[in-house]
């Protein structure tokens, strides 16, 4: 099954093929580029810690950080490190684990088709031993400890712990130094078998490549592999109350001045596809109008020295949770937070003019077009959308259609009765 | 892809790189300055200019204008290129071909000209409130370097290593200098920047060079005087007594930064084998540091080596447990020793060359990286294209790599560790 999706504004096309084993393959040809980029991702991240293995009755619970641990370990094969093979081919491979996704990718500037086989093969061939699992604990411990010294990471996870009472998004993606000690090779195999079936994965390729050749090669790769269908994976997320866990979370670190993040919990969750996309776009525009660099509030706070260029705001929208986060460095985080709350109330009485909406919308269109310069950015964006059932071009198509009335009513609904939390890191 | 280099007179050079592949056009104005005692003033100037100009006097005016240009990216900054400071004003706009409106590119040129040449003035100087706010922001920016422990440790290593040399100056300036900053002098330094500093203008995108030249000529209203010659970066220092510097802070992970003098800069013929040397040592997963410090000894999550091509420095960094300091330093020095003895596997050698080639080719897909590469050429008075550099790297032999290892001298080991007795800096010469 093959279809071509086109977008006139971007002047791009995307070719989608679904293989017999359920794997979705997408190719976005980019003429004239030196690089090729492939990303192979599974719909499995640090949040998927409790699940029912297809065919089993009892739920399985895994130590925090296992998805990320598995990502590290797939790079080691029986014959040695995958890095060596890519390095011979002149490609640089990497991977990341997020709350909802684990993705493996490489950038090549030649030998692309060989690299693609290597990618499919190493992600498709787990090899764990007690010894290699033990060795990785030292490396990942240093990774966790490194992030503990990073104030922006700390202020972020402290905020998530303030926003969420039960949802696993409050836990560190890499787990804790203690939790990863419990990980064994059998657990890794179990997670692998559950989440790395091709039907739970997606492959995206971009660059100056031959689409037919890519698709044929991937089909050939899987032709002698077991294509038995997998049953549904049941993921278990604890129910998350409407209320935040803590309205204020404070911590101390060796920072020259305070850092803060203000979070608003999205209480309208459970959507995917277009309704979720519309909400994401509306929130992106809304935040730009509320605290973007051209907004009255941003300018006021900047001129009073309460914020600087470190200040930013964004919305994260997933199927089962969502939040707005804004923050940066500030000499007086409490005052900033207070001004944001007051501005929200003011705007309920005196909304923005339509001209402001039009300008911000233009800016967002430009931003999305600009994103199509960078192969890596396109690939990562693609993966972040696809498991929410949102296509790569859907964003710009819906964006062009959104109008001011929708924005106004969205604003009023989002902030009607909001739940927020503030995380502050103070100098020690 | 071929860059066109046009002399516009009065010390202004226009670099145009026409390419169909980008959907945007990137413009970057780069003023070259010596990294002299004016460095804090230089660092502040772009931030003050960014606040407002004739026609767009406030932050809000500027932002709204950018939004109406389909979210044009406007950014300013300072960069250190050896012992030179570059003041940058850049813009990235969506190519007119993708939009219903035309003329956005032209607007970008006129806008940048206003920012650089028509600042908001008050009594013959910059607007006081803008200077005061941006002084504060810059002060905070200098202080917050410590929030990024990897960058902090590398910067501190370089400062300790190059004490007494211009290179030790931090690109964003100095806190004390900022506190005692003289407003009148700030304005006169600014005049000197626009009147007498060599200026490169880079333009990358799907554009016609002749048209760009015309746009630049028409939009630029800069009064130019005698253009300064900037001294070259000194980079040779063979007599080094290695020193160790330890700094204590409330941290969970120790940060090791080792600084070396390579005595080679990007215009020397040894530069090509040096690139390969550094990549074999710590340029990625194929490298000796990755394999021996991380994969075999499990000591670190990151361990790398990288070059500074203007001043001829090499830095090695690793994040480790505090009590693994000696073991890690020993393993690292063993790797340097191994390269010097020619213990380089085929895998390491090829991996290094491949990694360099891939990253250079990849830089051609990124407008900002292309500009940075050619800005480097401008600083070094070099005209080697990315394609030529790739060919030179491919021609490097193992023997040449072994040979350059002779020139590389350990200068400073810097270690950031947890606090034992309070915040003190220990310095030990050994």
Interface residues (C-beta under 8 A of the other chain):
Chain A: X9 X10 X11 X30 X31 X32 X33 X34 X35 X81 X83 X84 X86 X87 X88 X89 X90 X91 X92 X93 X107 X108 X109 X135 X136 X137 X138 X139 X140 X142 X143 X145 X146 X148 X149 X150 X151 X152 X253 X254 X255 X256 X257 X259 X292 X293 X294 X296 X299 X302 X303 X305 X308 X309 X310 X329 X359 X360 X362 X363 X364 X365 X366 X367 X369 X370 X372 X373 X374 X375 X428
Chain B: X19 X20 X21 X22 X23 X24 X58 X59 X60 X63 X64 X66 X67 X68 X69 X70 X71 X72 X73 X92 X93 X94 X98 X129 X133 X136 X137 X140 X141 X143 X144 X146 X147 X148 X149 X249 X250 X251 X252 X253 X284 X285 X286 X290 X294 X295 X298 X299 X300 X301 X302 X319 X320 X321 X347 X350 X351 X354 X355 X357 X358 X359 X361 X362 X364 X365 X366 X367
